[in-house]
Amino acid sequence: MTEKEKMEQGRWYDANYDIDLVKQRMHSYDLCFEYNQLKPSDPRKKDVLNLILNASCEHIEVLSPVTFDYGKNTTFGENVFVNINCYFMDGAKITIGNNCFIGPSCGFYTANHPLDPDKRNQGFEQALPIKVKDNCWIGANVSIMPGVTIGENSVIAAGAVVTKDVPDNCLVAGVPAKIIKFIE
């Protein structure tokens, strides 16, 4: 089994010594660099974003700078806004629903590393998917950890670190994020 297949199945894998995975990341980083160097008014921006994500991005706005590890593993619904300086560590799927707003400097981290230092030092990681359902608002400087699902209509307060699933219709805040209240 290849390291890419292990990654796609949520198994422990080595992302640093698999030539294909390294090439895919470098391709995405090169495209992100190109995207981030274009003026905001440059009509080529949408074309480059389409290449990064390997999808049509007609109804989303992604401000520069932005970084995707693979790009093709991240999907956006319609009417999505991504503010500046966001990072999508998309070894596993990152799915952003419709009508979502993502504040500046947010990170979506699908990679997990072993707690055992010997295994961690060998370069192992595990990628678990992240899902943000429709109508969510992710505040500035939010970190969303591997395997998390954020329920519909939920709001993640600025600076939160989301380590567990968030139910529909609630406000979460803090480190680690906890439910503050349900939204009526």
C-alpha positions in Angstrom: 0.0 0.0 0.0 1.4 3.4 -0.9 1.7 6.3 1.5 -0.9 8.2 -0.4 -3.4 5.3 -0.1 -2.7 5.2 3.7 -3.2 8.9 3.9 -6.5 8.7 2.0 -7.7 5.9 4.4 -6.9 7.8 7.6 -4.0 5.4 8.5 -0.6 6.4 9.8 1.6 7.4 6.8 4.9 9.1 6.0 4.3 12.3 4.0 7.9 13.4 3.8 9.5 10.5 1.9 6.8 9.6 -0.6 7.9 11.3 -3.8 4.3 11.6 -5.2 3.0 13.3 -2.1 5.9 15.7 -2.0 5.4 16.5 -5.7 1.7 17.1 -5.2 2.3 19.5 -2.3 5.0 21.3 -4.2 2.6 21.7 -7.2 0.0 23.2 -4.8 2.5 25.5 -3.1 3.7 26.8 -6.4 0.1 27.5 -7.5 -0.6 29.2 -4.1 2.5 31.3 -4.5 1.3 32.4 -8.0 -2.2 33.1 -6.7 -0.8 35.1 -3.7 1.4 37.3 -6.0 -1.5 38.3 -8.3 -3.2 41.7 -7.7 -6.7 41.3 -6.1 -8.2 42.9 -9.3 -6.4 40.5 -11.7 -9.0 38.3 -13.5 -6.5 35.4 -13.6 -7.0 34.9 -9.9 -10.1 32.8 -10.4 -8.3 30.6 -12.9 -5.4 29.9 -10.6 -7.8 29.2 -7.7 -9.6 26.7 -10.0 -6.3 25.0 -10.7 -5.4 24.9 -7.0 -8.7 23.3 -6.0 -9.2 21.3 -9.3 -12.7 22.7 -9.3 -14.8 25.6 -10.5 -14.8 28.5 -7.9 -17.3 30.8 -9.4 -19.2 31.5 -6.2 -16.5 31.8 -3.6 -14.0 34.5 -2.7 -10.6 33.6 -1.2 -8.4 36.5 -0.2 -4.6 36.3 -0.4 -2.5 35.1 1.1 -3.8 31.5 1.4 -2.1 28.1 1.5 -3.4 24.7 0.6 -1.2 21.6 1.1 -2.9 19.7 -1.8 -5.8 21.9 -2.8 -7.7 19.2 -4.5 -8.7 17.8 -1.1 -10.6 21.0 -0.1 -14.1 21.7 -1.5 -16.2 24.8 -1.0 -19.9 25.2 -1.3 -21.5 28.3 -2.8 -21.3 31.8 -1.3 -18.2 31.2 0.7 -15.8 33.9 1.9 -12.3 33.2 3.1 -10.4 36.1 4.6 -6.6 36.7 4.4 -3.9 34.4 5.7 -5.8 31.1 6.0 -4.2 27.7 5.9 -5.8 24.5 4.7 -3.7 21.5 5.7 -5.7 19.1 3.5 -4.1 15.7 3.7 -7.6 14.5 4.3 -10.8 16.1 2.9 -11.8 19.5 4.1 -15.4 20.3 3.2 -16.8 23.8 3.6 -20.6 24.1 3.1 -22.7 26.8 1.6 -22.9 30.4 3.0 -19.8 30.0 5.2 -17.6 32.9 6.3 -14.1 32.3 7.4 -12.2 35.0 9.3 -8.5 35.9 8.8 -5.7 33.7 9.9 -7.7 30.5 10.4 -6.2 27.1 10.2 -7.9 23.8 9.2 -5.5 21.1 10.3 -6.3 17.5 9.2 -2.8 16.1 10.2 -2.3 14.4 13.5 1.0 13.2 14.8 1.8 10.3 17.3 2.1 11.1 20.9 5.0 8.7 21.2 8.1 10.7 20.4 9.9 7.8 18.7 7.1 7.3 16.2 6.7 11.1 15.8 10.4 11.5 15.1 10.0 8.9 12.3 7.8 11.3 10.5 4.4 9.5 10.8 1.2 11.4 10.6 -2.5 10.6 10.2 -5.0 12.8 8.2 -8.6 13.0 9.4 -11.3 14.9 7.5 -12.8 18.2 8.6 -16.3 19.2 7.7 -17.9 22.6 8.1 -21.7 22.4 7.4 -23.8 25.2 5.8 -24.2 28.7 7.2 -21.2 28.7 9.6 -19.2 31.7 10.7 -15.6 30.9 11.7 -14.1 33.9 13.6 -10.5 35.2 13.2 -7.5 33.1 14.4 -9.6 29.9 14.8 -7.8 26.5 14.7 -9.9 23.5 13.6 -8.3 20.2 14.5 -8.3 16.8 12.7 -11.6 14.9 12.4 -13.8 17.7 13.5 -17.3 18.4 12.1 -18.9 21.8 12.7 -22.7 21.7 12.6 -25.0 23.9 10.6 -25.5 27.5 11.5 -22.8 27.4 14.2 -20.5 30.2 15.1 -16.9 29.7 16.2 -15.6 32.6 18.3 -12.3 34.3 17.4 -9.3 32.5 18.8 -11.0 29.2 19.5 -9.3 25.9 19.1 -11.9 23.4 18.0 -10.9 19.8 19.1 -14.3 18.1 19.1 -17.4 18.1 17.0 -19.7 21.1 17.3 -23.5 20.6 17.2 -25.8 22.5 14.9 -26.9 26.0 16.0 -24.4 26.8 18.7 -21.7 29.3 19.6 -18.4 27.9 20.8 -15.4 29.7 22.2 -12.2 29.1 24.1 -9.2 26.8 24.2 -10.3 24.1 23.9 -13.6 25.3 22.4 -16.7 24.7 24.5 -20.3 25.4 23.9 -21.2 28.9 25.1 -24.9 28.8 24.1 -27.3 27.4 21.5 -28.4 29.8 18.8 -32.2 30.2 18.6 
